[in-house]
Amino acid sequence: MKELRSFYREEAQRKLTGRYGEVILYLILTGIATGILTSLTASFRPEYQGGVMVDQGIPGLVTLFSALGFLLSAGLAYSVQSLFIDISNNEEFNVWEKIKSGFVNDYGRNIVLVFMQGLFTFLWALLLIIPGIIKAYAYSMSMYIAIKEPRVQGIEAITRSKTMMDGHKMDLFLLDLSYIGWYLLSLLTFGILLLWVVPRHQTARTLVFNEIYYDGV
């Protein structure tokens, strides 16, 4: 499997050659939008000092911006995976159209999928951390399936992901683990290196998904 991991990493780097500009632009734009909502949510939360509340914040606005943040994340969960699918298949894309794709391609389904995937993972994690991690990998192909097969609904995508990832969860985990060094190194660059590490990692993951998916079709 070590050789296979190396293949995915090298192939991901090859497919990204000459395309980092598009991907980095996507990551910056979506990161700004996500960061704004996260900052707004945090700015209206209660403030504590020494365990004592000194500012009760504005709970209504916290709820509003949290909800908007989730709705944004549901659309971006689709668009970012769609972007890396295009890269893995050597297809061209427009950054603005790609960002928009998650909000115009069965957006309601995307919301349900992201919510249920997060809920199921959380409930398993309540039992123990390890089962939660295992289930996260079991569900990790859900959005990919939803993109490849637009008629598939949220729960069905999650169920099919569990089946497809049977016997592959450890392989994907080890691939993820092989990028840990790069993520740690990114801390020394104040996160700037992530603009190159994340695309490589996500493209490698998508290549794994492609192989699993097409082997099962």
C-alpha positions as CSV (number, residue, x, y, z in Angstrom):
1,M,0.0,0.0,0.0
2,K,3.0,2.3,0.6
3,E,3.8,2.2,-3.1
4,L,0.1,2.9,-3.9
5,R,0.1,5.9,-1.6
6,S,3.2,7.3,-3.3
7,F,1.5,6.8,-6.6
8,Y,-1.6,8.8,-5.6
9,R,0.6,11.6,-4.1
10,E,2.7,11.8,-7.2
11,E,-0.3,11.6,-9.6
12,A,-2.0,14.4,-7.6
13,Q,1.0,16.6,-7.9
14,R,1.1,15.9,-11.7
15,K,-2.5,16.7,-12.2
16,L,-2.2,20.0,-10.3
17,T,0.8,21.2,-12.4
18,G,-0.1,24.5,-14.0
19,R,-3.5,24.6,-12.1
20,Y,-2.5,25.9,-8.7
21,G,-3.6,29.5,-9.6
22,E,-7.2,28.4,-10.1
23,V,-7.4,26.3,-7.0
24,I,-5.7,28.9,-4.8
25,L,-8.1,31.5,-6.0
26,Y,-11.0,29.2,-5.2
27,L,-9.6,28.5,-1.7
28,I,-9.0,32.2,-1.0
29,L,-12.5,33.3,-2.1
30,T,-14.3,30.6,-0.2
31,G,-12.0,31.0,2.8
32,I,-12.8,34.7,3.0
33,A,-16.6,34.1,2.9
34,T,-16.3,31.4,5.6
35,G,-14.0,33.5,7.7
36,I,-16.4,36.5,7.7
37,L,-19.3,34.4,8.9
38,T,-17.1,32.7,11.5
39,S,-15.9,36.1,12.8
40,L,-19.4,37.5,12.9
41,T,-20.6,34.5,14.9
42,A,-17.7,34.8,17.4
43,S,-18.1,38.5,17.8
44,F,-21.7,38.1,19.2
45,R,-21.0,35.2,21.5
46,P,-21.1,35.6,25.3
47,E,-17.8,36.8,26.8
48,Y,-16.3,35.2,29.9
49,Q,-13.5,36.2,32.2
50,G,-12.4,33.9,34.9
51,G,-15.5,31.8,34.4
52,V,-17.8,34.8,34.9
53,M,-19.9,36.2,32.0
54,V,-19.0,39.8,31.4
55,D,-21.0,40.2,28.2
56,Q,-24.0,38.2,27.3
57,G,-23.6,38.8,23.6
58,I,-26.5,38.6,21.2
59,P,-27.8,35.0,21.1
60,G,-30.1,35.7,18.2
61,L,-27.3,36.9,15.9
62,V,-25.1,34.0,17.0
63,T,-27.9,31.6,15.9
64,L,-28.4,33.5,12.6
65,F,-24.8,33.6,11.6
66,S,-24.2,30.0,12.7
67,A,-27.1,29.0,10.5
68,L,-25.8,31.0,7.6
69,G,-22.3,29.5,8.1
70,F,-23.8,26.0,7.9
71,L,-25.8,26.8,4.8
72,L,-22.6,28.2,3.2
73,S,-20.6,25.1,4.2
74,A,-23.3,22.8,2.7
75,G,-22.9,24.5,-0.7
76,L,-19.1,24.6,-0.5
77,A,-18.9,20.9,0.5
78,Y,-20.4,20.1,-2.9
79,S,-18.4,22.7,-4.9
80,V,-15.0,21.9,-3.5
81,Q,-15.4,18.1,-4.1
82,S,-16.7,18.9,-7.6
83,L,-13.6,21.0,-8.2
84,F,-11.2,18.2,-7.3
85,I,-13.2,15.7,-9.3
86,D,-12.6,18.0,-12.3
87,I,-8.9,18.2,-11.6
88,S,-8.6,14.5,-11.1
89,N,-10.2,14.0,-14.6
90,N,-8.1,16.7,-16.2
91,E,-11.2,18.8,-16.9
92,E,-11.3,22.6,-17.2
93,F,-13.5,24.7,-14.8
94,N,-14.4,28.3,-14.1
95,V,-13.8,29.3,-10.5
96,W,-16.9,31.4,-10.1
97,E,-19.1,28.8,-11.7
98,K,-17.5,26.1,-9.5
99,I,-18.3,28.1,-6.3
100,K,-21.9,28.6,-7.5
101,S,-22.3,24.9,-8.4
102,G,-23.0,23.7,-4.8
103,F,-25.9,26.2,-4.4
104,V,-27.6,25.5,-7.7
105,N,-27.2,21.7,-8.1
106,D,-29.8,20.3,-5.7
107,Y,-28.8,22.6,-2.9
108,G,-31.6,21.1,-0.6
109,R,-30.1,17.7,-1.0
110,N,-26.6,19.0,-0.2
111,I,-27.9,20.6,3.0
112,V,-29.6,17.3,4.1
113,L,-26.5,15.3,3.2
114,V,-24.0,17.5,5.1
115,F,-26.3,17.7,8.1
116,M,-27.0,14.0,8.3
117,Q,-23.4,13.1,7.7
118,G,-22.3,15.4,10.5
119,L,-25.0,14.1,12.8
120,F,-24.3,10.4,12.3
121,T,-20.5,11.0,12.8
122,F,-21.2,13.0,15.9
123,L,-23.5,10.4,17.4
124,W,-20.9,7.7,16.8
125,A,-18.2,9.9,18.3
126,L,-20.4,10.2,21.5
127,L,-19.8,6.5,22.1
128,L,-16.0,6.7,21.6
129,I,-13.6,8.7,19.5
130,I,-12.4,5.7,17.5
131,P,-15.9,4.7,16.3
132,G,-16.5,8.3,15.3
133,I,-13.3,8.4,13.2
134,I,-14.2,5.1,11.5
135,K,-17.6,6.3,10.6
136,A,-16.2,9.6,9.3
137,Y,-14.2,7.5,6.8
138,A,-17.2,5.3,6.1
139,Y,-19.2,8.4,5.1
140,S,-16.4,10.2,3.4
141,M,-17.5,9.3,-0.1
142,S,-21.1,10.5,0.3
143,M,-20.8,13.9,-1.4
144,Y,-18.6,12.5,-4.1
145,I,-21.4,10.0,-4.9
146,A,-24.0,12.8,-4.9
147,I,-22.0,14.7,-7.5
148,K,-21.4,11.7,-9.7
149,E,-25.1,10.6,-9.5
150,P,-27.3,13.7,-9.2
151,R,-30.5,11.6,-8.6
152,V,-29.1,10.1,-5.5
153,Q,-30.5,11.7,-2.3
154,G,-28.7,12.4,0.9
155,I,-29.3,9.3,3.0
156,E,-28.8,7.0,0.1
157,A,-25.4,8.6,-0.7
158,I,-24.4,8.0,2.9
159,T,-25.5,4.4,2.8
160,R,-23.7,3.8,-0.5
161,S,-20.6,5.4,0.8
162,K,-20.5,3.0,3.8
163,T,-20.7,0.1,1.3
164,M,-18.1,1.5,-1.0
165,M,-15.6,2.3,1.8
166,D,-15.8,-1.2,3.2
167,G,-12.3,-2.5,3.1
168,H,-10.9,0.9,2.0
169,K,-11.1,3.0,5.2
170,M,-7.6,2.1,6.5
171,D,-6.1,2.8,3.1
172,L,-7.6,6.3,3.0
173,F,-6.6,6.9,6.6
174,L,-3.0,6.0,5.8
175,L,-3.0,8.3,2.8
176,D,-4.3,11.1,5.0
177,L,-1.6,10.3,7.6
178,S,1.1,10.6,5.0
179,Y,0.3,14.3,4.7
180,I,0.6,15.1,8.4
181,G,4.2,16.3,8.0
182,W,3.2,18.8,5.4
183,Y,0.4,20.1,7.6
184,L,2.8,20.5,10.5
185,L,5.3,22.3,8.3
186,S,2.5,24.6,7.2
187,L,2.4,26.0,10.8
188,L,5.8,27.4,10.2
189,T,4.5,29.4,7.2
190,F,1.5,30.8,9.1
191,G,-0.8,28.6,7.0
192,I,0.4,29.9,3.7
193,L,1.8,26.5,2.6
194,L,-1.8,25.1,3.1
195,L,-2.7,26.7,-0.3
196,W,-0.4,24.0,-1.9
197,V,-0.8,21.2,0.6
198,V,-4.6,21.1,0.7
199,P,-5.0,20.8,-3.2
200,R,-2.5,18.0,-3.3
201,H,-4.1,16.1,-0.5
202,Q,-7.7,16.5,-1.8
203,T,-6.7,15.6,-5.3
204,A,-5.0,12.4,-4.0
205,R,-8.1,11.6,-2.0
206,T,-10.3,12.1,-5.1
207,L,-8.0,9.8,-7.1
208,V,-8.7,7.1,-4.5
209,F,-12.4,7.7,-4.7
210,N,-12.3,7.5,-8.5
211,E,-10.7,4.1,-8.3
212,I,-13.1,2.7,-5.6
213,Y,-16.1,4.2,-7.4
214,Y,-15.3,2.9,-10.9
215,D,-14.3,-0.5,-9.7
216,G,-17.7,-0.8,-8.1
217,V,-19.7,0.4,-11.1
